[in-house]
Amino acid sequence: MKRYVYINDDDLSQDLYCDNRISNRKYTLLNFLPKNLWEQFSRFMNQYFLLIACLQLWPLITPVNPVTTWGPLIFIFALSAAKEAWDDYNRYLLDKQANEKEVWVVKQGVKKLVQAQDIHVGNIVWLRENDEVPCDLVLLGTSDLQGVCYVETATLDGETDLKTRVIPSACAGIASELLHKIKGVTECPNPDKDIRRFDANLRLFPPFIDNDLCPLTINNTLLQSCYLRNTGWACGVAVYTGNETKLGMSRGVPEPKLTAVDTMIDRLMGAIFLFQLVVVIVLGTAGNVWKETKAHKLWYVLYPNKGPWYELLVIPLRFELLCSIMIPISIKVSLDLVKSLYAKFIDWDQEMHDHETSTAPHATNTAISEDLGQVEYILTDKTGTLTENRMIFRRCCINGILYGNESGDALKDPLLLHAVASNSPDVIQFLMVMAICNTVIPIKSQNGAITYKAQSQDEDALVHAAAHLHMALINKSGNILEINLNGTVIPYEILDTLEFTSDRKRMSVVVKNCQNGKIILLSKGADEAILPYVCSGQQIRAFVEAVEQYAQLGLRTLCLAWRELNEDEYQEWSSMFKEAKTTMVDREWRLADVCQRLERDLEILGITAIEDRLQDGVPETIETLRKAGINFWMLTGDKQNTAIQIARSCNFISPEPKGQLLLINGKTEDEVSRSLERVLLTMRITTSEPKDVAFVVDGWALEIVLKYYREAFTELAILSRTAICCRVTPSQKAQLVKLLKSSGYRTLAIGDGGNDVRMIQQANVGVGIRGREGLQAARAADYSIEFRFLKRLILVHGRYSYNRTAFLSQYSFYKSLKICFIQILFSFISGVSGTSLFNSVSLMAYNVFYTSVPVLVSVLDKDLSGITVMQHPQILFYCQAGRLLNPSTFAGWFGRSLFHALVVFLVTIHAYAYEKSEMEELSMVALSGSIWLQAFVVTLETNSFTALQHLAIWGNLATFYVINLIVSALPSSGMYTIMFRLCRQPSYWITMFLTVAVGMGPVLALKYFRYTYRPSAINILQQAERMGGPILSLGNMDPQPRSLGEDVAPLSATQPKNCNPVYEPLLSDSPTATKRTIGSKSPFEFFQPSSSRLSSSAYTRNSKNNGVVQAVKQLQQNHV
């Protein structure tokens, strides 16, 4: 589909397309309430709570006041709605600011100052320097005589370097005073969100006549939200406005990421719901039986002889309402609150600030901090992530001669300097390609100094190196550029530019020497994109060897080539190129085909080698995270040898000869099949360390593997803990992340460029680096940090977040189950009638105030100091395996809630169930016992105390008595004088003491036994911290590899089963605890016993000595 934009025609532009009003609002005043309620009640748990609240409006069945449910429900929904309204209001303010910004627009042939929202398609918009572009424009004119302007696109794509935009050739030569009278039509595609592509055509009307269609590309456009820089003025015609701009089409709410903890909580809620249904059915049936058999014999029970048709439903529904508090209504709000605090802790962490660049860490996603502690695979980009992306020209090979090998710096090589001084033809041609074949913009300052603006760091390094060797690019104005060679200025005319694409992997320019009239094709690109197209008579062996040598040194290589064209050949090709540029169908494919026709019979001039140094702390970070059991995959677009050398230098894989690399390569399906089968066989039987064996695959082979052998490759991914994927595209990066996620792993993707965005968004956790490629990756990521801070982000913040969330969620279930079990126990002495022991106010206060405040300060709890965690990264295995939150640990909390409910109920009944006791007294004693127990439970589970935590725990307990004493002083409260009488009775305080002693005694005994006789690695580290002595070595706790069977299956073997977690209770933290299994006989083990380290033959892959057990025994001997 196409649209036709008539330039400067107000009549046609008013009604065909939308105006430029921007609206990012989600709601309006009229639809906010119904739309927000619909969104909230689309969730199952909210529907459940609404049903419970509605049932409580039925007086016959409700055991408590409906306020106990309606109050918290309305509060939570109102809180959520208020947050949505606030966010939408902020979006409205931003929209209003953008819509009311004033811009110059041509209306009826006259420039007028109007609001941005009044711009229509076809209007001519005038911009001044530093103005923001209000909509998508096709450039018509600029203050530059050559029709060039410079734009900053950082707000659009995150790239900070200036980009060049040029007017269409049809507009060249039109005087600035005539631009507001221009007429014509633009044929362009319907709105889309591709900010890197715009395939359109332009035709001008008389008197501005251009005989042919003029092709338009993205280089002829100014997109919304960009800024005009270093240009006096520019004007353009609006082609897309409002929410139909490319930026507007790209806007949208990203798909929310669900953490493993959230998934587990949802499963536990489902289990509780099923348990609740069973309890309701059993107790409802028992209540009806008791009513029919016993109730009518008791004079004080006022059941009617014959009830309505729904009589059998009354008691079950009453128990449903009584048991509805098993699922805490506030758990989601509490988790959202503490998760927001986790994100702020990351933002406030001074140890993760980069003081050199004054860059602070930033958490964009506040909902997934606990997933950081469960990461198992890190998939990382190379350039700009592991390396600095600060390119330095180091070596080169020109006509078979190597420069810079001795000194390590070709720019200081005497042989090269002498060749430049003597105007060696080969060297001069080589430097000419370096200086001309690029998109670099030279900018001359007032003092005459020239600086370069480059979109690629490689191009920047090449142009600077050429300038250092006296081949300086000094001016680029329109299609004319000037080169200064040893003081002589040589002008060139750029006839055509064959832009770089990820498919072609090369860039070319066709230039004309203005002095001698020669037409030359200059090309640069990857070796595999240049060497196959050399002329038949040239020997390329020396160049191939140079590429291999430089790659072995970890240098980035580019091949430079050229070819002289005759006039007839160029004119014939130029007509095909122009036709391809104006087509509206498959333009990109047709352009690539036409470019291929010209980029042939090339003469190789030489090879450049550029160094990209490692970032600070990369090897140490990778080594530390490997000890934590995290696996690493490198996904890069660079060539294979360069990626391997960088991998060795950054501790990704072991150096030779220890490190083994298993190559998956080939150009055909059969070659790749044999290679994959060979690697898979080796991985099944290898006994090497994780860092000592890795598979290497390039983008071509990966494409075949993912298409035809996905199951076998999935098996390889499960077996391998290190991989290097070279020459991969952005979509392939995302596919690899998705493959690991589908196998049940938690993944983290980290990158710095726009080509990493899809990978970052696909991963469970996305980390962006604010690098030299811009902010696009950082803006799309969940977290923005430097790579060296990754270990602190995962080991400290991720681990703390997981531990705290695990405790908070299970404690929320515990306190709700405990009070519910007390209600159920009370029903056994109240005729199984569903009568509530507690009044409505007490129940609501219990959930909202008495038990919530102490646990919220658990966000400050630290079981170990950050220093200890960083020194012993192995303990992250507890988080990766889900050891603190799983069905077994929940069963422990479930049992604790049932036990504490029994203690509270039995102690209270035996102490106060006599004839003179009032129901309110019994209720208050049971409630007091529950509050005392929860205070001691929180105290017992807290590892590090601060003044705020003490205040929250004990201050909350004191507040409980203050509030109830005040309520007891009110005659109309229904609790008049109750608390005063209880506090004066010694029996009350003895009851509280007995409740705490009986309830906490077994828990303390079990904890002491575990801490003393079966300590975990964390217990050992905690004791060492408290004693202030040296921390014993915990050894390695690396998980054993996933065994997929001893028999080697053929390549067509079925896909291995996904890894499923094996859960163990928190209080049975044994050294032989399993992590994950595949099949029934291949458990991952936390601590795997092995023979002495002195025996290398007993050294098995991924299987370490049982360091924790040894440390425990040593600690016990020290005690003795």
Disulfide bonds with the S-S distance in Angstrom:
none
